[in-house]
């Protein structure tokens, strides 16, 4: 054997038993105390240093240090409390930077339980770290406290490591029992050995072997009760809840459970401690699959419900629909990665060069991985609970819906109509889970995290699985109403409105049309202090800017579907459509002319709901109650059903802090400026609050040139904007105004410019310009995911209607300056007549807005 391939434990007698350690070995010591592990680790270090080896000590435990500073020793202090991913990533990076041939000593792995509260992640850590150490030709020591871990974790470690040694003290003597020594064997290797000075003597007689076996049997009996640390903690919590206990004991347990289930954001933790009782947390645990955090979306939903039900000044119980939710905890995300062998690729993706480069490969793998058998069984049990009712699988990542980071629309959610045989329903569900996991690697999500300084933070994907709120209407399933609400309304379109009153964005059917910008369709915007007022100017606008299509779940097709309101009204509906719509006289007349006189036609105005019921005041009370409790503006997602009476049953499915901008007093907008100094001015139709914003760059998309372009060129214009966006990324020194016809971010190029948000995220002002000849019109998307993106990236939004008497647009200002497009994109010459880039001197142009006056102006010197 090559002497370069072997290593020593520091005990020559033990080396003889094991036929020496081999380069690449991971050595796990299972002990009753850290002191015993320390004894053997110190001799290993002394031997290594004596041979001139480099020793690296990974220090993270609460126990006394195992390795002291010395020449040849490098000590890395790690913080396990930052979470599994930062810890495992740090270890991986240290191994990579240190390189091959190094000897390692790790603190006792059992101490990680204090930080992670679950055996599962210790097993995952070992499973991803051990093979990499083997690749690097290292020798590494690990310790485990024997009675601290579940069978599953020990089995995972035993399967992965090369050497597993049990260490016992019996009758004052140390006994070492090798239980795994990879690729080595001798007649006595796997017998217990008693330490006698430097020698280790195998126990070969039956008397001593039987006495020692009693220890094994006693520990084996205990091991049958070895649950995951997570489960043992909750057993203690259940016992505490079931017996008389002091308030301080209950509060201490609540704090402990919140820290391992809710998250580590101080503000959210403070709210959780106030509004979750021990019984609440045990109820959450009973519906949790896996271990770890339930994620921001689940926490926000549960907190909001808790806040309302503890508001004893109002009978919220009467109006709130009970939720039926399960939580797929965050540790399953990493277990999925580890189980499928993708950890190394994930580490490559986390490097600066690999951040975007490796993400598509990782996302594709996420879409086709397999889950561990025990996870699959829990998934099946959950689906049995739901039966064939439709469900929705929603992202609920650690960072989602927190203060400052909404992640609105960055991660996916999927409806599952949940029809067919059990195996078919299971495969559809599992596919949805994979797709949500894959969305963590989308370009928009990665750009969002990096732009907000979150790319180095731990981001695990938990999931919220909910029964879809609604009812069957023949073969369709949907809620009567869905929408989003905000406790502060920065899109007031009338100077008599109070922004503090809040707003709603309402749709009939599934809420997808409320949170996303639906093509050629418009939700109803409701200012809660004046719910009868509409942004539209006249009856023709009301028809044009109303909801015409409804998102539903088609049970027969086992898929989501969009149907026209005209089609839906022809079915037998278990709802009073008159509450939300009025007869559409114009459509009825057209149908009559076509011989379809008996067919009903409706115009969705929500007039009856808003004028004849107390719904608007009820929603305002809900939003203000939550805002007061959060001490922060909030926005919510909800559904509404009327079940046999006039009482709205509200299913509050999401609540998060509302990111707002420009709530302070606006600047003094100048009056009666000469028209040659004004670039544009308008009344209303803007979002972003009160701002004073300099403009140093304008990007303009010419509507008359854009409209006749073929489809492929329209997409290329969007990609060109994205490339320019990357080059105007300094909002401080180069604040940029982006203007174009119709809707930015549409998926239908005939309605606007199909950019992804990551292609416009660096601009300071976004303007959608109405171009009626081409059918390109803005969509005032307050409350949608698109709106959240604008607010969080501090982009001011304006819809310009140049043909409106309350709007002025001085197109000639653009013509005074040369087009600098080719200086940024030399190969874009064919689009020079359509895309214009103008650079302005400092102070040459600025934008000002005033929410209360409902005025916005962009003017120059």
C-alpha positions in Angstrom: 0.0 0.0 0.0 1.3 3.5 -0.9 2.3 5.2 2.4 0.9 8.5 1.0 -2.6 7.0 0.9 -2.7 6.0 4.6 -3.1 8.1 7.8 -3.0 7.5 11.5 -5.5 7.9 14.3 -2.6 8.8 16.7 -3.1 5.4 18.4 -1.0 2.7 16.7 -3.1 0.0 18.3 -6.2 1.4 16.8 -4.4 1.9 13.4 -3.7 -1.9 13.5 -7.4 -2.7 14.1 -8.6 -0.4 11.3 -5.7 -1.3 8.9 -5.0 2.4 9.2 -7.1 5.3 8.1 -7.1 6.0 4.4 -6.9 9.4 2.7 -10.5 10.2 1.9 -11.9 8.7 5.1 -14.6 10.5 7.1 -14.4 9.2 10.7 -17.5 9.4 12.9 -17.2 8.8 16.6 -20.4 8.0 18.4 -19.9 8.8 22.0 -21.7 9.3 25.3 -19.9 12.6 26.0 -17.9 15.2 24.1 -14.9 14.6 26.4 -14.5 11.1 25.0 -14.6 12.5 21.4 -12.1 15.2 22.4 -9.7 12.5 23.8 -9.4 10.8 20.4 -9.6 14.0 18.3 -6.6 15.5 20.2 -4.4 12.5 19.5 -5.4 12.6 15.8 -4.4 16.3 15.6 -1.1 15.8 17.4 -0.2 13.0 15.0 -1.1 15.0 12.0 0.9 18.0 13.1 3.9 15.8 13.9 3.7 14.5 10.3 3.7 18.1 9.0 0.1 18.0 7.9 -2.2 21.0 7.8 -5.1 20.8 10.2 -8.3 22.7 9.9 -10.7 22.9 12.9 -14.4 23.7 12.2 -15.6 25.4 15.4 -19.3 25.8 15.8 -20.3 23.9 19.0 -21.3 25.1 22.5 -18.9 22.7 24.1 -15.3 23.5 25.0 -12.9 23.8 22.1 -11.4 20.6 20.8 -8.3 22.1 19.1 -6.2 24.9 20.4 -4.3 27.5 18.2 -0.9 26.2 17.1 1.4 26.4 14.1 -0.2 24.3 11.3 -3.7 24.7 12.7 -6.4 26.9 11.0 -9.5 27.6 13.0 -12.8 28.6 11.3 -15.5 29.9 13.6 -18.9 29.2 12.1 -22.4 30.4 13.1 -24.9 27.6 12.8 -27.7 29.8 14.0 -27.8 31.6 10.6 -29.3 28.5 9.2 -28.5 25.3 7.3 -27.8 26.8 3.9 -25.4 29.6 5.0 -23.6 27.1 7.3 -23.3 24.3 4.8 -22.3 26.9 2.1 -19.6 28.3 4.3 -18.1 24.9 5.0 -18.2 24.1 1.3 -16.4 27.3 0.4 -13.7 26.7 3.1 -13.1 23.2 1.7 -12.9 24.6 -1.8 -10.5 27.4 -0.9 -8.3 25.1 1.3 -7.9 22.4 -1.3 -6.9 18.8 -1.1 -4.8 16.8 1.4 -5.9 18.6 4.6 -6.9 17.0 7.8 -10.2 18.2 9.5 -11.7 18.1 12.9 -15.4 19.2 13.2 -17.1 20.0 16.5 -19.6 17.6 17.8 -22.5 17.5 15.2 -25.1 17.0 17.9 -24.6 20.7 18.9 -26.2 21.6 15.6 -29.5 20.5 17.0 -29.5 23.6 19.2 -29.4 25.8 16.1 -31.5 23.8 13.6 -33.9 21.9 15.9 -34.0 18.9 13.6 -31.9 15.8 12.9 -32.9 15.8 9.3 -30.7 18.8 8.4 -27.7 17.2 10.3 -28.1 14.2 8.1 -28.3 16.4 5.0 -25.2 18.4 6.1 -23.2 15.2 6.5 -24.5 13.8 3.2 -23.3 16.8 1.2 -20.1 17.5 3.1 -18.7 14.0 3.5 -18.4 13.2 -0.3 -16.7 16.5 -1.0 -14.2 15.8 1.7 -13.6 12.4 0.1 -13.1 14.0 -3.3 -10.4 16.3 -1.8 -8.4 13.5 -0.3 -8.8 14.6 3.2 -9.2 12.8 6.5 -12.0 14.3 8.7 -13.2 13.6 12.3 -16.8 14.1 13.4 -18.5 13.4 16.8 -22.1 12.4 17.6 -23.7 12.1 21.0 -25.2 8.6 21.0 -28.6 9.3 22.5 -29.4 12.5 20.6 -30.4 11.3 17.1 -33.1 9.4 15.3 -32.5 6.1 13.5 -33.0 7.8 10.2 -30.2 10.3 10.8 -27.8 7.6 12.1 -28.6 5.5 9.0 -28.0 8.4 6.7 -24.6 9.1 8.3 -23.7 5.4 8.4 -24.4 5.0 4.7 -22.3 8.1 3.8 -19.3 7.8 6.0 -16.3 5.6 5.5 -15.6 4.8 9.2 -18.1 4.6 12.0 -16.8 3.9 15.6 -18.8 3.4 18.7 -17.0 4.4 21.9 -18.2 3.1 25.3 -16.9 3.4 28.9 -17.6 0.1 30.8 -16.1 -0.8 34.2 -13.8 2.3 34.0 -12.3 1.2 30.6 -12.8 2.6 27.1 -14.2 0.2 24.5 -14.0 1.0 20.8 -16.3 -0.9 18.5 -15.9 -0.4 14.8 -19.3 -0.8 13.1 -18.2 0.3 9.6 -14.8 0.4 8.0 -15.1 0.9 4.3 -13.2 -1.5 2.0 -11.3 -3.2 4.9 -11.8 -6.4 6.8 -10.1 -8.7 9.2 -11.4 -11.6 11.5 -11.5 -9.3 14.5 -12.0 -5.8 13.0 -15.7 -5.5 13.9 -15.4 -6.8 17.4 -15.5 -4.5 20.5 -11.9 -3.6 21.6 -10.9 -2.6 25.1 -8.2 0.0 25.4 -5.2 -1.1 27.4 -2.5 1.6 27.4 -1.8 2.1 23.7 -3.2 -1.2 22.7 -6.7 -2.2 21.8 -7.5 -5.8 22.6 -10.5 -7.5 21.0 -13.0 -9.0 23.4 -12.9 -12.6 22.3 -14.5 -14.4 25.3 -18.3 -14.8 25.7 -18.4 -13.6 29.3 -17.1 -10.1 28.6 -18.9 -9.9 25.3 -22.2 -10.7 27.0 -21.7 -8.0 29.7 -20.8 -5.4 27.1 -23.7 -6.4 25.0 -26.1 -5.4 27.8 -25.0 -1.9 27.2 -25.8 -2.2 23.5 -29.2 -3.7 24.3 -30.1 -1.0 26.8 -29.2 1.7 24.3 -31.0 -0.1 21.5 -34.1 -0.2 23.6 -33.8 3.5 24.2 -33.1 4.0 20.5 -36.5 2.6 19.6 -37.8 5.7 21.2 -35.3 7.9 19.4 -37.4 10.4 17.5 -36.1 13.4 15.6 -35.2 16.2 18.0 -38.0 18.2 16.3 -40.6 15.6 17.3 -39.3 15.3 20.8 -39.5 19.1 21.2 -43.2 19.1 20.2 -43.9 16.2 22.5 -42.7 18.4 25.3 -44.8 21.2 24.0 -47.9 19.0 24.0 -47.2 17.8 27.5 -46.9 21.5 28.6 -50.2 22.4 27.0 -52.0 19.4 28.5 -51.0 20.1 32.1 -51.2 23.1 34.4 -48.1 25.2 33.7 -46.9 28.7 34.5 -47.3 31.6 32.1 -43.5 31.9 31.9 -43.1 28.3 30.9 -45.7 28.7 28.1 -44.1 31.9 26.9 -40.7 30.3 26.8 -42.0 27.3 24.8 -43.9 29.7 22.4 -40.7 31.6 21.8 -38.8 28.4 21.1 -41.3 27.1 18.7 -41.6 30.4 16.9 -37.9 30.5 16.3 -37.9 27.1 14.6 -41.2 27.4 12.7 -41.9 31.1 12.0 -38.6 32.6 11.1 -35.8 34.9 12.3 -37.1 38.4 11.4 -37.4 40.2 14.7 -40.6 42.1 13.8 -42.4 39.1 12.5 -41.3 37.1 15.6 -42.6 39.8 17.9 -46.0 39.6 16.2 -46.0 35.8 16.3 -45.3 35.7 20.0 -48.2 38.1 20.6 -50.8 36.4 18.4 -49.9 32.7 18.4 -50.7 30.7 21.6 -49.0 27.4 22.4 -52.2 25.6 21.1 -52.0 27.6 17.9 -48.5 26.5 17.2 -49.3 22.9 18.0 -52.2 23.1 15.5 -49.8 24.4 12.9 -47.4 21.5 13.6 -50.3 19.0 13.2 -50.7 20.3 9.6 -47.0 20.6 8.8 -45.1 18.1 6.5 -41.4 18.0 7.3 -39.4 20.2 9.6 -38.3 23.8 9.6 -40.0 27.1 8.7 -43.5 27.3 7.2 -42.5 30.4 5.2 -43.6 34.0 4.9 -46.8 33.5 3.1 -48.2 31.0 5.5 -47.0 33.1 8.5 -48.7 36.2 7.1 -52.0 34.4 6.5 -52.1 32.8 10.0 -51.0 36.0 11.7 -53.7 38.1 10.0 -56.4 35.6 11.0 -55.0 35.6 14.6 -55.1 39.4 14.8 -58.7 39.6 13.6 -60.0 36.8 15.9 -58.4 38.5 18.9 -60.1 41.8 18.0 -62.9 41.4 20.5 -64.5 44.7 19.4 -66.0 43.1 16.4 -67.4 39.6 15.5 -64.9 38.6 12.9 -65.8 34.9 13.5 -69.1 35.6 11.7 -67.4 36.8 8.5 -64.2 34.8 8.3 -64.3 31.6 6.3 -62.2 28.9 8.1 -59.0 28.0 6.3 -58.0 24.5 5.4 -54.3 24.6 4.9 -51.2 22.4 5.1 -47.6 23.6 5.3 -44.7 21.9 3.5 -41.9 23.0 5.7 -38.7 24.5 4.4 -36.3 21.7 5.2 -38.0 19.5 2.5 -36.6 21.9 -0.1 -33.0 21.1 0.9 -33.8 17.5 1.5 -35.1 17.4 -2.1 -31.8 18.9 -3.4 -29.6 16.5 -1.3 -31.7 13.4 -2.1 -31.2 14.1 -5.8 -27.5 14.9 -5.6 -27.6 18.5 -6.7 -25.9 20.2 -3.8 -22.6 20.7 -5.6 -24.5 22.4 -8.5 -26.3 24.6 -6.0 -22.9 25.7 -4.5 -21.7 26.5 -8.0 -24.9 28.6 -8.7 -24.2 30.6 -5.5 -20.9 31.9 -6.8 -20.8 35.4 -8.4 -20.0 33.9 -11.8 -22.5 31.0 -11.5 -25.4 33.0 -10.1 -27.3 33.3 -13.4 -25.2 30.8 -15.4 -26.1 27.7 -13.5 -29.7 28.6 -12.5 -31.4 27.3 -15.7 -29.7 23.9 -15.3 -30.7 23.8 -11.7 -34.3 24.8 -12.4 -34.6 22.1 -15.1 -33.3 19.5 -12.6 -35.8 20.7 -10.0 -38.6 20.0 -12.4 -37.7 16.3 -12.7 -36.4 15.2 -9.3 -37.8 12.6 -6.9 -38.8 12.9 -3.3 -37.7 10.7 -0.4 -40.2 7.9 0.3 -41.2 9.3 3.7 -42.1 12.7 2.1 -44.1 11.0 -0.6 -46.2 9.2 2.0 -46.9 12.4 3.9 -48.0 14.0 0.6 -50.4 11.2 -0.1 -51.9 11.5 3.4 -52.5 15.2 2.8 -54.2 14.6 -0.6 -56.4 12.0 1.0 -57.6 14.7 3.4 -58.5 17.0 0.5 -60.2 14.3 -1.5 -61.2 15.7 -4.9 -61.7 19.3 -3.9 -59.5 21.7 -5.8 -56.3 22.8 -4.1 -53.7 25.5 -4.7 -50.0 24.9 -4.1 -48.5 28.3 -3.2 -44.9 29.4 -2.7 -44.1 30.4 0.9 -40.4 31.1 1.0 -38.5 32.2 4.1 -38.0 35.8 2.7 -41.5 36.1 1.2 -44.1 38.6 2.5 -41.7 40.1 5.1 -41.1 43.7 6.0 -39.4 45.3 2.9 -39.5 42.2 0.7 -42.9 41.1 -0.7 -41.5 38.9 -3.6 -44.8 39.6 -5.3 -45.2 37.2 -8.2 -41.6 36.2 -8.1 -42.3 32.6 -7.2 -45.0 30.4 -8.7 -48.3 29.1 -7.4 -50.4 26.4 -9.1 -54.0 25.4 -9.0 -54.7 21.7 -9.1 -58.4 20.8 -9.9 -57.5 17.5 -8.3 -59.7 15.2 -10.4 -59.0 11.6 -11.5 -57.5 8.5 -9.9 -55.5 8.9 -6.7 -52.2 8.3 -8.5 -53.0 10.8 -11.2 -53.9 13.4 -8.6 -50.7 12.7 -6.7 -48.5 13.1 -9.8 -50.2 16.4 -10.6 -49.6 17.6 -7.1 -45.9 16.5 -7.0 -45.4 18.2 -10.3 -46.7 21.5 -8.8 -44.3 21.2 -5.9 -41.4 20.7 -8.3 -42.4 23.7 -10.4 -42.6 26.0 -7.4 -39.1 24.8 -6.3 -37.9 25.5 -9.8 -39.2 29.0 -9.6 -36.5 29.9 -7.0 -34.1 29.8 -10.0 -36.1 32.1 -12.3 -34.3 35.1 -13.7 -36.8 37.5 -12.2 -36.5 35.9 -8.7 -32.7 35.9 -8.9 -32.6 39.5 -10.1 -35.0 40.6 -7.3 -32.9 38.9 -4.7 -29.6 40.4 -5.9 -31.0 43.9 -6.4 -32.3 43.9 -2.9 -29.1 42.5 -1.4 -30.7 39.2 -0.6 -28.6 36.9 -2.8 -26.3 36.0 0.2 -29.2 35.4 2.5 -30.7 32.0 3.2 -33.7 31.4 1.0 -35.5 28.1 1.4 -38.8 27.4 -0.3 -41.6 26.3 2.0 -45.1 25.7 0.5 -48.6 26.6 1.5 -51.2 24.1 0.3 -54.8 25.3 0.6 -58.3 24.1 -0.3 -59.5 26.5 -3.0 -62.3 28.7 -1.6 -65.4 28.6 -3.7 -68.3 26.4 -4.8 -69.3 24.2 -7.8 -71.3 25.9 -10.5 -72.2 23.0 -12.8 -68.7 21.8 -13.9 -67.0 25.0 -13.0 -65.5 25.7 -9.5 -64.6 29.2 -8.3 -65.2 31.8 -5.6 -67.8 34.4 -6.2 -65.3 37.2 -5.6 -61.6 37.5 -5.2 -59.3 40.4 -4.9 -56.5 42.3 -3.2 -56.8 45.1 -0.7 -54.4 47.8 0.5 -54.8 49.8 3.7 -53.2 52.8 2.0 -54.2 53.9 -1.5 -51.5 55.6 -3.4 -53.6 55.4 -6.5 -56.3 58.0 -5.7 -57.7 59.4 -8.9 -59.9 62.2 -7.3 -58.6 65.0 -5.1 -61.5 64.4 -2.7 -60.3 60.9 -1.9 -58.3 60.1 1.2 -55.3 57.8 0.5 -55.5 56.5 4.1 -58.9 55.0 3.5 -57.4 52.1 1.5 -58.5 50.4 -1.7 -59.6 47.1 -3.3 -59.0 45.5 -6.6 -62.0 43.2 -7.2 -62.8 40.4 -9.8 -65.4 37.8 -10.2 -64.0 34.2 -10.0 -60.4 33.2 -9.1 -58.1 35.9 -7.9 -55.5 35.4 -10.7 -57.1 38.4 -12.6 -56.7 40.6 -9.5 -53.0 39.9 -8.8 -51.9 39.7 -12.4 -52.3 42.1 -15.3 -54.9 40.3 -17.3 -54.8 40.8 -21.1 -57.6 43.0 -22.5 -59.4 42.9 -19.1 -59.7 45.2 -16.1 -60.6 44.5 -12.5 -62.8 46.9 -10.5 -60.7 49.4 -8.5 -62.5 50.6 -5.3 -61.5 53.5 -3.2 -62.9 52.5 0.2 -63.8 56.0 1.3 -65.8 56.5 -1.9 -66.6 53.1 -3.3 -69.1 54.3 -5.8 -66.6 56.4 -7.7 -64.8 54.8 -10.7 -61.7 55.9 -12.5 -63.4 55.8 -15.9 -64.8 59.1 -17.3 -68.0 57.9 -19.1 -70.2 54.8 -19.8 -68.2 53.7 -22.9 -65.1 53.8 -20.8 -66.8 51.7 -18.1 -67.6 49.0 -20.6 -64.2 49.1 -22.2 -62.3 49.0 -18.8 -64.3 46.3 -17.1 -63.8 42.6 -16.5 -65.1 40.5 -19.4 -63.5 37.1 -18.7 -63.5 35.0 -15.6 -60.9 32.5 -14.4 -62.4 29.3 -13.2 -61.4 25.7 -12.5 -63.0 23.3 -15.1 -63.7 20.0 -13.3 -64.5 18.2 -16.6 -61.2 19.2 -18.1 -59.3 18.9 -14.8 -57.6 22.3 -15.5 -57.9 26.0 -14.9 -59.8 27.8 -17.7 -60.7 31.3 -18.7 -64.3 31.7 -19.9 -66.1 34.8 -21.0 -68.7 36.3 -18.7 -71.2 35.8 -21.5 -70.5 32.1 -21.6 -70.5 31.7 -17.8 -73.9 33.5 -17.5 -75.4 30.9 -19.7 -74.8 28.2 -17.1 -76.7 27.5 -13.9 -74.8 29.5 -11.3 -75.1 29.0 -7.5 -74.8 32.8 -7.0 -76.7 36.0 -7.4 -75.0 37.6 -10.4 -77.2 40.7 -9.9 -75.1 41.5 -6.8 -72.0 42.1 -9.0 -73.3 43.0 -12.5 -76.0 45.0 -14.3 -77.7 44.0 -17.6 -75.5 45.1 -20.5 -78.1 46.8 -22.8 -75.7 47.3 -25.6 -74.5 43.7 -25.7 -78.2 42.5 -25.3 -79.1 44.6 -28.4 -76.2 43.0 -30.4 -77.3 39.5 -29.3 -80.9 40.3 -30.3 -79.7 41.4 -33.7 -78.0 38.0 -34.1 -81.1 36.1 -33.1 -79.8 35.3 -29.6 -82.5 37.2 -27.7 -82.8 34.9 -24.7 -79.1 34.8 -23.9 -78.3 36.9 -20.8 -75.6 39.6 -21.0 -74.0 41.3 -18.0 -71.7 44.2 -17.3 -69.6 43.7 -14.2 -69.7 46.9 -12.2 -70.0 45.5 -8.6 -72.5 48.3 -8.1 -75.0 46.3 -6.0 -72.3 44.9 -3.8 -70.8 48.3 -3.1 -73.9 50.4 -2.8 -76.4 48.0 -1.3 -74.3 46.1 1.2 -71.8 47.0 3.9 -69.0 45.1 2.1 -66.8 48.1 1.5 -66.9 49.2 5.1 -66.3 45.7 6.3 -63.2 45.4 4.2 -62.0 48.8 5.3 -62.4 47.8 8.9 -60.4 44.6 8.2 -57.6 46.5 6.5 -57.4 49.1 9.2 -57.4 46.6 12.0 -54.5 44.7 10.5 -52.7 48.0 9.7 -53.0 49.1 13.4 -51.8 45.7 14.6 -48.8 45.6 12.2 -48.1 49.3 12.9 -47.5 49.4 9.2 -49.7 49.6 6.0 -50.7 46.1 4.8 -52.0 44.5 1.7 -54.1 41.3 1.6 -55.5 38.8 -0.8 -58.9 37.3 -0.2 -61.9 35.5 -1.6 -65.6 36.1 -0.8 -68.6 33.8 -1.0 -72.2 34.4 0.0 -73.6 31.1 1.3 -77.4 31.1 1.6 -77.6 34.6 3.1 -76.4 38.1 2.7 -73.3 37.6 5.0 -70.0 37.7 3.1 -67.7 34.9 4.1 -64.2 36.2 3.6 -61.3 33.8 3.1 -58.2 35.8 4.0 -55.5 33.9 2.1 -52.6 36.3 2.4 -51.4 39.4 4.3 -48.1 41.2 4.2 -46.6 44.6 5.0 -47.4 47.0 2.1 -44.3 48.6 0.7 -45.1 52.3 0.1 -43.3 55.2 -1.3 -43.8 59.0 -1.2 -46.3 59.2 1.6 -44.7 62.5 2.7 -45.8 65.9 1.5 -45.1 66.5 -2.2 -43.1 69.3 -3.7 -44.7 72.6 -4.8 -45.7 71.8 -8.4 -45.1 75.0 -10.5 -48.2 76.6 -12.0 -48.6 78.1 -15.5 -45.3 77.0 -17.0 -44.7 77.8 -20.7 -45.6 74.8 -22.8 -42.1 74.7 -24.3 -40.7 73.9 -20.8 -43.2 71.0 -20.1 -42.5 67.5 -21.3 -45.7 66.1 -20.0 -48.3 66.8 -17.3 -51.4 65.0 -16.3 -54.2 64.7 -13.7 -54.3 61.3 -12.0 -53.3 57.9 -13.3 -50.1 57.7 -11.4 -48.7 55.5 -8.7 -45.7 56.2 -6.4 -46.9 58.9 -4.1 -45.4 62.3 -3.8 -42.0 62.5 -5.5 -39.5 65.0 -6.8 -37.4 63.0 -9.3 -34.6 64.3 -11.6 -34.4 62.7 -15.0 -31.0 62.3 -16.8 -32.0 59.7 -19.4 -35.2 59.0 -21.5 -35.8 55.8 -23.3 -38.8 56.2 -25.8 -40.5 53.6 -27.9 -42.2 55.2 -30.9 -45.8 53.8 -31.1 -46.2 54.4 -34.8 -43.1 52.4 -35.5 -43.7 49.7 -33.0 -47.3 48.8 -33.9 -46.8 47.4 -37.5 -43.7 45.4 -36.5 -44.0 41.6 -36.9 -44.3 39.6 -33.7 -40.6 38.5 -33.6 -39.4 42.1 -33.8 -41.7 43.2 -31.0 -40.1 40.6 -28.8 -36.7 41.8 -29.9 -37.6 45.3 -28.9 -38.3 44.0 -25.5 -34.9 42.2 -25.3 -33.3 45.4 -26.6 -34.9 47.4 -23.7 -33.6 44.8 -21.3 -30.0 45.2 -22.6 -30.3 49.0 -22.3 -31.7 48.5 -18.8 -28.5 46.8 -17.7 -26.5 49.7 -18.9 -28.5 52.4 -17.1 -28.3 50.6 -13.7 -27.2 53.6 -11.6 -30.4 55.2 -10.3 -28.4 57.7 -8.4 -26.3 59.2 -11.2 -28.4 58.2 -14.2 -32.1 58.3 -13.2 -34.0 57.0 -16.3 -37.5 57.6 -17.6 -38.8 54.7 -19.8 -41.8 55.5 -22.0 -43.7 53.3 -24.4 -47.1 52.5 -25.9 -49.6 50.4 -24.0 -48.7 48.0 -21.2 -45.2 47.3 -20.1 -44.7 43.7 -19.1 -47.6 42.3 -21.1 -47.4 38.7 -22.4 -49.3 39.9 -25.6 -47.2 42.2 -27.8 -50.3 43.6 -29.5 -51.2 45.2 -26.2 -47.7 46.6 -25.3 -44.1 45.7 -24.9 -43.5 42.1 -23.6 -40.6 42.8 -21.2 -39.8 40.8 -18.1 -39.6 42.9 -15.0 -35.9 42.1 -14.7 -35.6 44.0 -18.0 -37.0 47.3 -16.7 -36.0 47.1 -13.0 -33.3 49.8 -13.2 -35.4 52.7 -14.4 -36.7 55.4 -12.1 -39.9 56.3 -13.9 -42.1 54.1 -16.0 -44.7 55.6 -18.4 -47.4 53.8 -20.3 -48.6 55.9 -23.2 -52.1 55.4 -24.7 -52.0 54.9 -28.5 -55.7 54.4 -29.5 -55.0 54.0 -33.3 -53.0 50.8 -32.4 -55.2 49.6 -29.6 -52.4 50.0 -27.1 -53.8 51.3 -23.8 -52.3 51.4 -20.2 -53.6 49.3 -17.4 -53.6 51.0 -14.0 -52.5 47.9 -12.1 -52.6 49.2 -8.5 -52.6 46.2 -6.1 -51.2 43.7 -8.6 -47.9 41.9 -8.5 -46.7 44.3 -11.2 -47.5 47.2 -8.8 -45.6 45.6 -6.0 -42.6 45.3 -8.2 -42.7 49.0 -9.1 -43.1 50.1 -5.4 -40.3 47.8 -4.1 -37.9 48.9 -6.8 -38.9 52.6 -6.2 -40.2 53.1 -9.8 -42.7 55.8 -10.3 -45.6 54.8 -12.6 -47.7 57.0 -14.8 -50.3 56.3 -17.5 -50.5 59.1 -20.1 -53.6 59.6 -22.2 -52.4 62.3 -24.7 -55.9 62.7 -26.3 -57.5 63.4 -22.8 -58.2 67.0 -22.1 -56.5 66.6 -18.7 -53.2 65.5 -20.2 -50.4 67.3 -22.1 -47.5 65.6 -23.9 -44.8 67.6 -25.6 -43.4 65.1 -28.0 -41.1 67.7 -29.6 -38.8 67.7 -26.6 -37.5 64.4 -27.6 -36.7 65.7 -31.1 -34.4 68.3 -29.7 -31.9 65.7 -28.6 -29.8 63.2 -30.7 -30.6 59.5 -30.4 -27.8 57.8 -28.4 -29.1 54.2 -28.9 -26.1 53.0 -31.0 -23.6 54.3 -28.4 -25.2 51.8 -26.0 -26.2 49.1 -28.5 -24.1 49.3 -31.7 -25.9 46.4 -33.3 -29.4 47.9 -32.9 -29.3 50.1 -36.0 -32.4 48.5 -37.6 -34.5 49.8 -34.6 -33.0 53.3 -34.5 -36.3 54.8 -35.8 -38.3 53.1 -33.1 -36.1 53.1 -29.9 -34.7 56.5 -28.9 -32.3 57.1 -26.0 -31.7 60.6 -24.9 -29.2 61.8 -22.3 -29.9 65.0 -20.5 -27.7 67.4 -18.5 -28.1 67.5 -14.7 -31.0 69.7 -13.7 -32.4 69.8 -17.3 -35.5 67.8 -16.5 -37.4 66.7 -13.4 -40.7 65.0 -12.5 -42.9 66.1 -9.6 -46.1 64.7 -8.3 -48.7 65.5 -5.6 -51.1 62.7 -4.6 -53.7 65.0 -2.9 -53.8 67.4 -5.8 -53.7 64.5 -8.2 -51.2 66.2 -10.4 -47.9 65.1 -12.0 -45.6 67.2 -14.2 -42.3 66.6 -15.9 -40.6 69.8 -16.9 -37.3 71.4 -17.9 -35.4 74.6 -17.6 
